[in-house]
Amino acid sequence: MKLINIAHPEQSVSFAQAVVIGLGRGQGLFFPEHLRPMANIPGLLEKDFISRSTEILGYLTGNSLPKDSLHDCVRQAFDFPVKLTRVGSGDGGRVHALELFHGPSLAFKDFGARFMAQCLARINAGRRTTILTATSGDTGAAVAQSFYAQAGIDVVVLYPKGKVTPLQEKLFCTLGGNIRTIAIEDDFDACQRLVKQSFDDPRLVKELGLNSANSINIARLLAQTCYYFEAVARLPGGTVPVFSVPCGNFGNVTAGLLAHAIGLPVKRMIAATNRNDTVPRYLRSGKWDPRPTVATLTNAMDISLPNNFPRVLELEHRHGLAMKDLLTSFAITDTQTLDAVRTLDAMGYLADPHSALAWKALDDGLEGDETGVFLCTAHPAKFRETLENALERRIPLPVELQAVADKEILSTEMPADFELLRKYLLT
Ligand SMILES: *Cc1c(COP(=O)(O)O)cnc(C)c1O
């Protein structure tokens, strides 16, 4: 399957090329040119997670990597469990939590980042590659953990000093080895600006083999289709679920729509946002009218310019998905999110704020005898302070976090000055 640049469809590349270059001409996103349902979906659903995911990704990548190599990528990337848990006893038990946070960085971003790391290590065998990325917290951890100890790959993560939680910092600034972290004495936007400037510097790009591993990389997106299949495989045979997804950049929900486009039975998708509600307003009014981003409790979703949304539009316009019936979007406030955390806790389910927000949108939107699945994108302990305040009790740390809690932060500190960063990168 060829990938085309959505902004300039005449640019067509293989999966391997798209992974390396990230963005196409004119900042265009890559996306499959044709999408047809896979053959024998019932048979596919009977397979185990790794075999099934290898088949799906082989199909979506046009067998750009040899089958054995792809199988290794998938096995090494997805080496942690996906869990599907029934939530609540009312409603005939028709609500399920799809837990995607059992990987090393305790967030669903591990699926995409780890798969991308495995692909890149094989595609770039021997060539020097530097992953340069900016993070407001979660992405840095997923990227650093994914590329840790990968031969030939150096990682540099920029983050705003003092603006990530102490626990988040421990998850990516204590690794050492091929992972370097820089605390920039400014905000996240400044970090992102420094990354952009670096990519505009031909000498840096060439000498270091720069790659940003950010969430618009097609490898990250494709990897995320696999857990939607896993959810349906675990539900009673013949169930066609409604998925509710907590959305920021809209990569996760795009992956669900993509899974449906290649044959996964999905009744519809709910894209839940926080008060940064550009998309729900767009779907209601047809007007794209982003407003300044506001800070919320679900900070991984504090985005008013969701960078994957052009892919949703592509699914509608090029691939003919009937978005009107398939996709609805609701904004949930912080107050509603905290209420949802408490309601879920009373039902015996501890959810982080992002996952609770998705549950709330599902609870509001589920109709008749529909079965619903809400995606749990972060481990509750990652947002311990918020949960402890909401629930007025202590939240225990999981072993992954206990293990890093006492480690030393290895970061370098730097003002937001491109010349300094450039010097640092070239030495
Ligand atoms: C990144 C993130 C999201 C948003 O996912 P998108 O693919 O950007 O829509 C939701 N929840 C958590 C915990 C995240 O880290």
The ligand as an SDF file (V2000), in Angstrom:
LIG
                    3D

 15 15  0  0  0  0  0  0  0  0999 V2000
   -1.7560   11.9700   24.2050 C   0  0  0  0  0  0  0  0  0  0  0  0
   -2.8550   11.6470   25.1380 C   0  0  0  0  0  0  0  0  0  0  0  0
   -4.2140   11.7610   24.7710 C   0  0  0  0  0  0  0  0  0  0  0  0
   -4.6510   12.3210   23.4330 C   0  0  0  0  0  0  0  0  0  0  0  0
   -4.4060   11.4290   22.3730 O   0  0  0  0  0  0  0  0  0  0  0  0
   -4.4140   11.9680   20.8600 P   0  0  0  0  0  0  0  0  0  0  0  0
   -4.0220   10.7860   20.0360 O   0  0  0  0  0  0  0  0  0  0  0  0
   -3.4220   13.0790   20.7910 O   0  0  0  0  0  0  0  0  0  0  0  0
   -5.7990   12.4360   20.5720 O   0  0  0  0  0  0  0  0  0  0  0  0
   -5.1830   11.3500   25.6710 C   0  0  0  0  0  0  0  0  0  0  0  0
   -4.8380   10.9010   26.9030 N   0  0  0  0  0  0  0  0  0  0  0  0
   -3.5560   10.7930   27.2910 C   0  0  0  0  0  0  0  0  0  0  0  0
   -3.2660   10.3010   28.6640 C   0  0  0  0  0  0  0  0  0  0  0  0
   -2.5110   11.1510   26.4310 C   0  0  0  0  0  0  0  0  0  0  0  0
   -1.2330   11.0520   26.8470 O   0  0  0  0  0  0  0  0  0  0  0  0
  1  2  1  0
  2  3  1  0
  2 14  2  0
  3  4  1  0
  3 10  2  0
  4  5  1  0
  5  6  1  0
  6  7  2  0
  6  8  1  0
  6  9  1  0
 10 11  1  0
 11 12  2  0
 12 13  1  0
 12 14  1  0
 14 15  1  0
M  END
$$$$
